[in-house]
């Protein structure tokens, strides 16, 4: 698949940026409602009020457009995992902040529906799962590993395997919530409850990794 970090030299123009934003918003609606296979460029173009030619001129394929939607969804979460945050926050506070965002995304009803549709599609078309994993969870894990590496170099934490440490953090935050949500259980948390869960998860993680 082609590199899609967004396609063409015209995207620095405000009019182009607005069109791309509309296309991505429409694509998000279509993919989240109908999954990858059920979504169509025709429907996305109609919703964004642009032509199919315009979409293809920037994104080339439906796969590329799907990847950009996944990247966009993960961008906000990634902002909580950049090393720059360690200049103003401790590693504990940075991880609590990231954990709260993670829980918010995890329990978003629209995201839960999308996960269910996507999981059903992967059996028929495994490459859809790869598109999602490479540009979503794997990208976020990579950012988390980089964050932990910076913290380790600062002497805040210790780890002999940063990838395993990052995966442990995610598991402590999520627990089995995603499993229950995927199979229809209704789970709601208030903002204070999310923060409390995030603190408990991070403090458990810090007990193992604090230097």
PECOR-V425625 format. One record per residue. N is the residue number from 1. SS is DSSP state (helix for helix, strand for strand, loop for the rest). OMEGA is omega as a letter, one per 30 degrees, with the letter a starting at -180 (* if undefined). D_FIRST is the distance of its C-alpha to the first C-alpha in Angstrom with 1 decimal. Layout:
n:N ss:SS omega:OMEGA d_first:D_FIRST
n:N ss:SS omega:OMEGA d_first:D_FIRST
This chain:
n:1 ss:loop omega:a d_first:0.0
n:2 ss:loop omega:l d_first:3.8
n:3 ss:loop omega:a d_first:6.7
n:4 ss:loop omega:a d_first:8.7
n:5 ss:loop omega:c d_first:12.0
n:6 ss:loop omega:a d_first:13.4
n:7 ss:loop omega:l d_first:12.9
n:8 ss:loop omega:a d_first:16.0
n:9 ss:helix omega:a d_first:19.2
n:10 ss:helix omega:a d_first:21.2
n:11 ss:helix omega:l d_first:20.3
n:12 ss:helix omega:l d_first:23.4
n:13 ss:loop omega:a d_first:25.6
n:14 ss:helix omega:a d_first:27.2
n:15 ss:helix omega:l d_first:26.8
n:16 ss:helix omega:l d_first:23.0
n:17 ss:helix omega:l d_first:22.8
n:18 ss:helix omega:l d_first:24.9
n:19 ss:helix omega:l d_first:22.8
n:20 ss:helix omega:l d_first:19.6
n:21 ss:helix omega:l d_first:21.6
n:22 ss:helix omega:l d_first:22.9
n:23 ss:helix omega:a d_first:19.6
n:24 ss:helix omega:l d_first:18.3
n:25 ss:helix omega:l d_first:21.7
n:26 ss:helix omega:l d_first:21.7
n:27 ss:helix omega:l d_first:18.2
n:28 ss:helix omega:l d_first:19.5
n:29 ss:helix omega:a d_first:22.6
n:30 ss:helix omega:l d_first:21.0
n:31 ss:helix omega:a d_first:18.5
n:32 ss:helix omega:a d_first:21.3
n:33 ss:helix omega:a d_first:23.8
n:34 ss:helix omega:a d_first:22.0
n:35 ss:helix omega:a d_first:19.0
n:36 ss:helix omega:a d_first:15.5
n:37 ss:helix omega:a d_first:16.9
n:38 ss:helix omega:l d_first:20.0
n:39 ss:loop omega:l d_first:18.6
n:40 ss:loop omega:l d_first:18.4
n:41 ss:helix omega:l d_first:17.4
n:42 ss:helix omega:a d_first:21.1
n:43 ss:helix omega:l d_first:22.5
n:44 ss:helix omega:l d_first:20.4
n:45 ss:helix omega:a d_first:21.5
n:46 ss:helix omega:a d_first:25.1
n:47 ss:helix omega:l d_first:25.1
n:48 ss:helix omega:a d_first:23.9
n:49 ss:loop omega:l d_first:26.2
n:50 ss:loop omega:l d_first:23.8
n:51 ss:loop omega:l d_first:22.7
n:52 ss:helix omega:l d_first:19.6
n:53 ss:helix omega:l d_first:19.2
n:54 ss:helix omega:l d_first:19.2
n:55 ss:helix omega:a d_first:16.4
n:56 ss:helix omega:a d_first:14.2
n:57 ss:helix omega:l d_first:15.5
n:58 ss:helix omega:a d_first:14.1
n:59 ss:helix omega:l d_first:11.0
n:60 ss:loop omega:a d_first:10.1
n:61 ss:loop omega:l d_first:9.0
n:62 ss:helix omega:l d_first:10.7
n:63 ss:helix omega:l d_first:7.8
n:64 ss:helix omega:l d_first:7.3
n:65 ss:helix omega:l d_first:11.1
n:66 ss:helix omega:l d_first:11.5
n:67 ss:helix omega:a d_first:9.8
n:68 ss:helix omega:l d_first:12.1
n:69 ss:helix omega:l d_first:15.0
n:70 ss:helix omega:l d_first:14.6
n:71 ss:helix omega:a d_first:14.6
n:72 ss:helix omega:l d_first:17.6
n:73 ss:helix omega:a d_first:19.4
n:74 ss:helix omega:a d_first:19.2
n:75 ss:helix omega:a d_first:20.2
n:76 ss:helix omega:l d_first:23.8
n:77 ss:helix omega:a d_first:24.0
n:78 ss:helix omega:a d_first:22.5
n:79 ss:helix omega:l d_first:25.3
n:80 ss:loop omega:a d_first:27.8
n:81 ss:loop omega:a d_first:26.4
n:82 ss:loop omega:a d_first:26.4
n:83 ss:helix omega:a d_first:28.9
n:84 ss:helix omega:a d_first:30.7
n:85 ss:helix omega:a d_first:32.2
n:86 ss:helix omega:l d_first:34.3
n:87 ss:helix omega:a d_first:36.2
n:88 ss:loop omega:a d_first:37.9
n:89 ss:loop omega:l d_first:37.6
n:90 ss:loop omega:l d_first:38.4
n:91 ss:helix omega:l d_first:35.8
n:92 ss:helix omega:a d_first:37.5
n:93 ss:helix omega:l d_first:37.4
n:94 ss:helix omega:a d_first:33.8
n:95 ss:helix omega:l d_first:32.9
n:96 ss:helix omega:l d_first:35.1
n:97 ss:helix omega:l d_first:33.4
n:98 ss:helix omega:a d_first:29.9
n:99 ss:helix omega:l d_first:31.4
n:100 ss:helix omega:l d_first:32.9
n:101 ss:helix omega:a d_first:29.6
n:102 ss:helix omega:a d_first:27.9
n:103 ss:helix omega:l d_first:30.7
n:104 ss:helix omega:l d_first:30.5
n:105 ss:helix omega:a d_first:26.8
n:106 ss:helix omega:a d_first:27.5
n:107 ss:loop omega:l d_first:30.4
n:108 ss:loop omega:a d_first:29.0
n:109 ss:helix omega:l d_first:29.7
n:110 ss:helix omega:l d_first:26.7
n:111 ss:helix omega:l d_first:24.4
n:112 ss:helix omega:l d_first:26.4
n:113 ss:helix omega:l d_first:25.9
n:114 ss:helix omega:l d_first:22.2
n:115 ss:helix omega:a d_first:22.1
n:116 ss:helix omega:l d_first:24.3
n:117 ss:helix omega:a d_first:22.3
n:118 ss:helix omega:l d_first:19.0
n:119 ss:helix omega:l d_first:20.9
n:120 ss:helix omega:a d_first:22.2
n:121 ss:helix omega:a d_first:18.9
n:122 ss:helix omega:l d_first:17.4
n:123 ss:helix omega:a d_first:20.1
n:124 ss:helix omega:a d_first:18.9
n:125 ss:loop omega:a d_first:15.1
n:126 ss:helix omega:a d_first:14.4
n:127 ss:helix omega:l d_first:10.6
n:128 ss:helix omega:l d_first:11.7
n:129 ss:helix omega:l d_first:13.7
n:130 ss:helix omega:l d_first:11.2
n:131 ss:helix omega:a d_first:9.2
n:132 ss:helix omega:a d_first:12.8
n:133 ss:helix omega:a d_first:14.2
n:134 ss:helix omega:a d_first:11.7
n:135 ss:helix omega:l d_first:12.1
n:136 ss:loop omega:a d_first:15.7
n:137 ss:helix omega:a d_first:18.2
n:138 ss:helix omega:l d_first:16.7
n:139 ss:helix omega:l d_first:16.3
n:140 ss:helix omega:l d_first:19.8
n:141 ss:helix omega:l d_first:21.2
n:142 ss:helix omega:l d_first:20.1
n:143 ss:helix omega:l d_first:21.9
n:144 ss:helix omega:l d_first:24.9
n:145 ss:helix omega:l d_first:25.2
n:146 ss:helix omega:l d_first:25.2
n:147 ss:helix omega:a d_first:27.9
n:148 ss:helix omega:l d_first:30.0
n:149 ss:helix omega:l d_first:29.8
n:150 ss:helix omega:l d_first:31.3
n:151 ss:helix omega:l d_first:33.9
n:152 ss:helix omega:l d_first:34.8
n:153 ss:helix omega:l d_first:35.2
n:154 ss:loop omega:l d_first:37.6
n:155 ss:loop omega:a d_first:39.6
n:156 ss:loop omega:a d_first:39.1
n:157 ss:strand omega:l d_first:37.6
n:158 ss:loop omega:l d_first:37.4
n:159 ss:loop omega:l d_first:34.8
n:160 ss:loop omega:a d_first:34.2
n:161 ss:loop omega:a d_first:30.7
n:162 ss:helix omega:l d_first:28.9
n:163 ss:helix omega:l d_first:26.0
n:164 ss:helix omega:l d_first:28.7
n:165 ss:helix omega:l d_first:30.5
n:166 ss:helix omega:l d_first:27.6
n:167 ss:helix omega:l d_first:27.0
n:168 ss:helix omega:l d_first:30.8
n:169 ss:helix omega:l d_first:30.9
n:170 ss:helix omega:a d_first:28.3
n:171 ss:helix omega:l d_first:30.3
n:172 ss:helix omega:l d_first:33.6
n:173 ss:helix omega:a d_first:32.4
n:174 ss:helix omega:a d_first:30.9
n:175 ss:loop omega:l d_first:33.3
n:176 ss:loop omega:a d_first:33.0
n:177 ss:helix omega:a d_first:32.5
n:178 ss:helix omega:l d_first:29.0
n:179 ss:helix omega:a d_first:30.2
n:180 ss:helix omega:l d_first:33.2
n:181 ss:helix omega:a d_first:31.3
n:182 ss:helix omega:a d_first:28.8
n:183 ss:loop omega:l d_first:31.8
n:184 ss:loop omega:l d_first:33.6
n:185 ss:loop omega:l d_first:35.9
n:186 ss:loop omega:l d_first:36.7
n:187 ss:loop omega:l d_first:36.6
n:188 ss:loop omega:l d_first:37.7
n:189 ss:loop omega:l d_first:38.4
n:190 ss:loop omega:l d_first:40.1
n:191 ss:helix omega:l d_first:39.0
n:192 ss:helix omega:l d_first:41.8
n:193 ss:helix omega:l d_first:40.9
n:194 ss:helix omega:a d_first:37.3
n:195 ss:helix omega:l d_first:38.7
n:196 ss:helix omega:l d_first:41.1
n:197 ss:helix omega:l d_first:38.5
n:198 ss:helix omega:l d_first:36.3
n:199 ss:helix omega:a d_first:39.4
n:200 ss:helix omega:a d_first:40.4
n:201 ss:helix omega:a d_first:36.9
n:202 ss:helix omega:a d_first:36.7
n:203 ss:helix omega:l d_first:40.4
n:204 ss:helix omega:l d_first:39.9
n:205 ss:helix omega:a d_first:36.9
n:206 ss:helix omega:l d_first:39.0
n:207 ss:helix omega:a d_first:41.9
n:208 ss:helix omega:a d_first:39.8
n:209 ss:helix omega:a d_first:38.1
n:210 ss:strand omega:a d_first:40.7
n:211 ss:loop omega:* d_first:42.1
